Amino acid sequence: MPIEIVEKEHISYLNIINAKEDHSHELQTKLDEAQRLGNEFKSKAVITFNTTIGPKRVDTTVWAVTEKYIQLKNNIHIPLKSLIDIDF
């Protein structure tokens, strides 16, 4: 079953939960690259994260990566522990 794509503006309406496994360590290189692509080239990344109603994807620009969150435009945050994958 394909993972539903959501608009970044709708993320705040979702109940984001931790992924079955914490992938934040193994995704650190991709997180850094996504932030660089967003800041230097305005390129988007496809972020897959977990919610109470199943995994969701968003195609967006990563503005910042902190110790616990990915920050998107409009002060939207996705917890690193909810991440399933990042693609470019």
Backbone hydrogen bonds in HBPLUS format (Angstrom, degrees):
<---DONOR---> <-ACCEPTOR-->    atom                        ^
c    i                          cat <-CA-CA->   ^        H-A-AA   ^      H-
h    n   atom  resd res      DA  || num        DHA   H-A  angle D-A-AA Bond
n    s   type  num  typ     dist DA aas  dist angle  dist       angle   num
A0057-ARG N   A0004-GLU O   2.90 MM  53  6.17 149.4  2.00 152.6 156.2     1
A0006-VAL N   A0057-ARG O   2.74 MM  51  6.01 166.4  1.76 178.2 174.1     2
A0010-HIS N   A0007-GLU O   2.88 MM   3  5.42 155.5  1.94 116.3 124.2     3
A0011-ILE N   A0008-LYS O   3.22 MM   3  5.34 159.5  2.27 105.0 111.2     4
A0013-TYR N   A0010-HIS O   3.01 MM   3  5.51 152.4  2.09 113.0 121.4     5
A0014-LEU N   A0011-ILE O   2.95 MM   3  5.34 160.6  1.99 115.4 121.8     6
A0052-THR N   A0015-ASN O   2.94 MM  37  5.76 143.3  2.07 156.1 167.8     7
A0017-ILE N   A0050-ASN O   3.12 MM  33  5.70 157.3  2.17 121.8 128.9     8
A0019-ALA N   A0081-LYS O   2.83 MM  62  6.18 171.0  1.84 140.8 140.2     9
A0027-LEU N   A0023-HIS O   2.90 MM   4  5.99 139.8  2.07 156.4 169.3    10
A0028-GLN N   A0025-HIS O   3.23 MM   3  5.31 163.9  2.25 105.7 110.3    11
A0031-LEU N   A0027-LEU O   2.77 MM   4  6.02 152.8  1.84 158.2 167.7    12
A0032-ASP N   A0028-GLN O   2.96 MM   4  6.21 161.8  1.99 151.8 155.5    13
A0033-GLU N   A0029-THR O   2.97 MM   4  6.19 158.0  2.02 146.4 152.9    14
A0034-ALA N   A0030-LYS O   2.77 MM   4  5.93 155.2  1.83 147.5 154.5    15
A0035-GLN N   A0031-LEU O   2.97 MM   4  6.21 156.1  2.03 148.8 154.8    16
A0036-ARG N   A0032-ASP O   2.99 MM   4  6.22 159.4  2.04 146.2 152.1    17
A0037-LEU N   A0033-GLU O   2.81 MM   4  6.02 164.5  1.83 153.1 157.5    18
A0038-GLY N   A0034-ALA O   2.95 MM   4  6.06 155.0  2.01 142.0 149.0    19
A0039-ASN N   A0035-GLN O   2.91 MM   4  6.08 163.5  1.93 152.9 156.9    20
A0040-GLU N   A0036-ARG O   2.84 MM   4  5.74 167.5  1.85 153.8 158.1    21
A0041-PHE N   A0037-LEU O   2.99 MM   4  5.14 142.8  2.13 122.6 134.0    22
A0043-SER N   A0037-LEU O   3.04 MM   6  5.22 163.6  2.06 127.6 124.4    23
A0042-LYS N   A0038-GLY O   3.23 MM   4  4.36 130.9  2.48 105.1 111.9    24
A0045-ALA N   A0060-THR O   2.72 MM  15  5.57 164.8  1.74 158.0 154.8    25
A0060-THR N   A0045-ALA O   2.95 MM  15  5.57 155.3  2.01 162.8 157.9    26
A0046-VAL N   A0087-ASP O   2.76 MM  41  5.02 165.3  1.78 142.8 148.0    27
A0087-ASP N   A0046-VAL O   2.87 MM  41  5.02 149.0  1.97 138.9 148.7    28
A0047-ILE N   A0058-VAL O   2.85 MM  11  5.35 163.8  1.88 159.6 158.9    29
A0058-VAL N   A0047-ILE O   2.94 MM  11  5.35 144.0  2.07 140.9 152.4    30
A0048-THR N   A0085-ASP O   2.87 MM  37  5.10 178.4  1.87 153.2 152.8    31
A0084-ILE N   A0048-THR O   2.72 MM  36  5.31 171.9  1.72 149.0 146.0    32
A0085-ASP N   A0048-THR O   3.29 MM  37  5.10 159.6  2.33 128.3 130.4    33
A0049-PHE N   A0056-LYS O   2.90 MM   7  5.58 159.3  1.94 159.5 166.4    34
A0056-LYS N   A0049-PHE O   2.86 MM   7  5.58 159.8  1.90 163.2 170.1    35
A0050-ASN N   A0082-SER O   2.92 MM  32  5.26 145.8  2.04 135.5 146.0    36
A0051-THR N   A0054-GLY O   3.25 MM   3  5.10 132.5  2.49 102.7 115.8    37
A0054-GLY N   A0051-THR O   3.09 MM   3  5.10 159.0  2.13 113.0 111.9    38
A0063-TRP N   A0071-GLN O   2.86 MM   8  5.59 147.9  1.96 155.2 164.0    39
A0064-ALA N   A0071-GLN O   3.24 MM   7  4.98 156.6  2.29 133.5 134.8    40
A0071-GLN N   A0064-ALA O   2.75 MM   7  4.98 177.4  1.75 151.2 151.2    41
A0066-THR N   A0069-TYR O   2.82 MM   3  5.23 167.3  1.84 161.4 164.8    42
A0080-LEU N   A0068-LYS O   2.81 MM  12  5.48 168.5  1.82 135.6 137.6    43
A0070-ILE N   A0078-ILE O   2.84 MM   8  5.21 152.9  1.91 143.7 152.3    44
A0078-ILE N   A0070-ILE O   2.96 MM   8  5.21 154.8  2.02 145.2 153.4    45
A0072-LEU N   A0076-ILE O   2.69 MM   4  5.04 170.5  1.70 161.0 163.6    46
A0082-SER N   A0079-PRO O   3.03 MM   3  5.49 157.9  2.08 111.6 118.7    47
A0083-LEU N   A0080-LEU O   3.12 MM   3  5.43 160.6  2.16 110.7 116.7    48
